[in-house]
Amino acid sequence: MKSLTNYLDAPRSLEELSKRLGVTDRSMAALVLLSAVVAFLVISPMFWLLWRAITVEPSRAIDLIFSSRTAGTTINSIALMGLVTVFSIGLGVPLAILTTRTDLPNPRFWTVVAALPLVIPSYIGAIAFTGMFGSGGQVDTLFGTTIPNLDGLPGAIFIITLYTYPYVFLTTRAALLSMDSSIVDAARTLNAGPLEAFRRVTLPQIRPGIAAGALLAGLYAISDFGTPAFMGASVFTSRIYWEFNNFAVEYAALLALQLIAIVAIVLVIEAGIGRDEDATGGPSNGSVIRLGRWKWLAIGFISSLGVLTLVIPVAIFTNWLFRSQGDPISSLEFEWVYAFNSVHLALIAAFVACLFALPVAYYSGRTNSLLSRILERATYIGFAVPGVVIGLALVFLGTRTLPSFYRQGIWLLVFAYVVRFLPQAVGTVRSSVLQVDAKTIEAARTLNASRLEAFRRITLPLIMPGVVAGGVLVFLTTMKELPVTLMLRPVGMETLVSIIWGAQADLAYRYAAFPSLLLILISGFSMLILLRQEGSDLN
């Protein structure tokens, strides 16, 4: 009888919740409750990680944190993040200026060439460059020479920069296209030189765009697992994975918390740099910079990047595909079930992520309260935290509390994907909700439609394009996710990324060729979505 009484009391509790939250009816209170549950689920892995870390004896924790090994890992990780960010700005900003502010021929074509490296996972680029320029690679075989130091930390910095500079390029380009370029012309009429006009006028305007792209590049660099692992660089992500595999879970948990602390500091710094008080919008049809004979140097610069980032990986994998290398390894032979597993997992993750995103995005889009902003931002935590940390936290949860779920089915793995990529669905769905005219919904309410019925018959069809777009983004990024898949996939289940990882670990690169080409093909769809979101300028 007690449980029945509790059940009958539930509506009254919901009404009390409505009053406390200041919402107008029970359906809105239920929406708040659903959003809070989603936010809690997304944050919950961090609690397990923290719990595991605080169970370490204080003296042992101090020894581990302040050991020379940890200091080396910290320095390497910060160097990786900092140098990738600097080099990405060094590549992305000039490319953005070339394609928007100069008379470069066919700027749309060169924009696509400069942005396309984003579709290739950096760890696939690492495998290709190692096979091309590393010891025993194509260059070594043909010419008897190797490119020095294309491994370790320098190699990881080089490879990650090549595949992350498009973040800076795209955000800076968007800032340049939206800024009022007439003020640059005004500065030039006041005898300011090109460099002085850029430093004093253009740079303050596009600084938020550069900061946003730099943040994405920096976070990608410090959270990337595959490239440092393939290149043999000792950074937080690879160290956490190796310590976890060597059953040093306490040390792995402490390293994960330190990594989260660095990510938090980066976010705080970006929040200060990326403020947009100086940015002003306006017509972008000001005067262009005449390149003259420098035009051919600019074309050669972008073409070289395209060859390095696109042509070489595809050529290397295609060559490996048809080349015989040593004795066959039956465990690495490609089977279509690997592709099916990847697609199956990604589809389920995309569907669940959209279900989770709907209440959060709708509540955030329809209200502007502090609570809605907190709940929405809480769903972004999983995206800011590296995948290897999410995987480690859910390993703790699975082994301690849910052993029947840990590596015995796909649900813990799908949950990890959702925690990691939910913001992509929340962002697109929320944008769609904001575009729905509130008067249309109110009209339906005046015709005695309940809030739920108005949502089902009016709002949901209107926001469905955003839901589909969010689902596609989650699908594409789930296909490429490496550390979470390795740590949580069911026993005996192989996917495209796990086969690529296995082939690289056995130095049997031929077996990584076809799965990598498949991933590149599928990732190409993400670029179509990016270009579509950017607007008609590229179409």
Steps between C-alpha positions, in 0.01 A plus 500: 500500500786734568626490141145561371467798732826638371377453144177686574700778665717549189273758328484703817879492520513617140273791585722589792801483269321732256444759771856481626644542150258773407365312196138536399370145464578137568617422146770766527601361839529155343720653230727652765515165677593317178769757421643464850510121467686526167748750645560276801559195279755692294688620809478170690815338348707780652372405846628143453836628389523734799391223734772270369762773533418594860528139612873516430706542817609867531871419528485278192295759310762770577780269385319425176396858424839656569714226347745584223302272268183705553694825456630378164151403389361838606772693317453292186120544505518876550767528229286294263191713564685833493708439188211346304291805587772745395577317174128463422459877537809547283341294222130574547504881518707563183289246310180672615633839385613357166156355424295802616704819469716449191449455127606132517353322193218249571478575874213253551709210369798590719268541799381143458862378459605682819202371701493137384775368737239528774325192362799272562561375857849606600597149608440380143730779382759380754490147361533629143792732577679229698461265207621766257783674685579282802774244540439224245233711326454578131764777492745288695448205264530702178768755592671346803427801720243595764358832610667562838292487818162431338397317814466574869381842616629699195325258266175520697513883494559498123222252421235648731571851369442384142155367592384763750595832336165494307327581832685835509462546125120454503426715806737779390356491150148532641613801710659666198189448288273655764716800603449851367795532261429866425679598823817341361470721192447799730821414688692476170375846395652629825843384377510175697709234325359152426667342804402785732138491375490126561649528850292795617171444316456150356661295776277633785196429281588139423660418834191312633496287186870419533455424872207266430697307239812494718295359788370217281850425369653508850229281654528254212877483545495432873210254475626311195592144583572328171769726352727522811456126553592420138795742504629380838456833682459482877205730572204474738265310269746230397639470855150458646426221253828318559470529880144370477613205289779428750241491783639819661148641520573729795773677308278516192222665705738763642639573153144539368417755771812700416401495134152629588659780706710611200193495274309713754783756510500518119125565497537781755782662300298479177200658671718805576668524159199419287275785613354683205459858620712629210329298228254682273301361211439664169551478126808302405537632146794732567811528287705183444874449526668461160740207515679568174782253443454369858185331368697195382676468835160503675362233265812289554462536877140375506572228242789367710275478805241312293761251379635446854165460672281339233693351209773323699267312742264387224792399275676311781191306604411422139853371443484283813166367390653327200840418644591164652690524830631189669293214634124551527358587844155346509386699807553827310340400170219742420145373542192699421364422846755754634341773291155377602597517870630855461187616317272315743661657807506846341131481403394402853719771654353760263143393583556502878687833481206661319258365764720643776544829317131572443395597856821692572498689171127577513515626859810709426352637177165593650622660822797716587521419868819433692386142559452431128846637421659290774330181383594566137864577585519187716445288191817651345729358770538167324610674179769701680635194680726271291351172386760294685387663828133425429597142419700464821217639713249258349742211548492582873120516490475172308746297703375618841126548461380361166719196425228346284522803269879530482618348173198268501278714280503823304300723735787628715692574179201680346458701821865607477446616140192697605682667791784593264301635205167613646586874458499459123135395515407754768652787300324423172164422662512816713573710191191353335286564808607866504377538141146380583265797536351492850179656365433185298513289814284745695242488220481123539463539877207738455330221300509287817807297398700389800867596519597141413261486204625839373856370520412177317294661223668840457849523649637153427440511120658847486815402694540160333772627256708607800442164669611317186808724460599440863453126457719499189778686681489256793501208256806626312708580809405172667630310196848653558519481883800286598577486877141454621452220247820324605421521873129412500417293192356155579741209508551364148335795326719671241433829323679700231704700752592196710630321190702810404644507853584129487666530159715791616598321821617196297671725241278332239396821330347324201212392720432861600462614140142407413345592842683835485376577148146411611529738797632780276206447266245510782670800665466688174130538575584710807669754275184527289308585819762759602491667160122499503493663844752763392251633247462551135839664457657167412207351311 
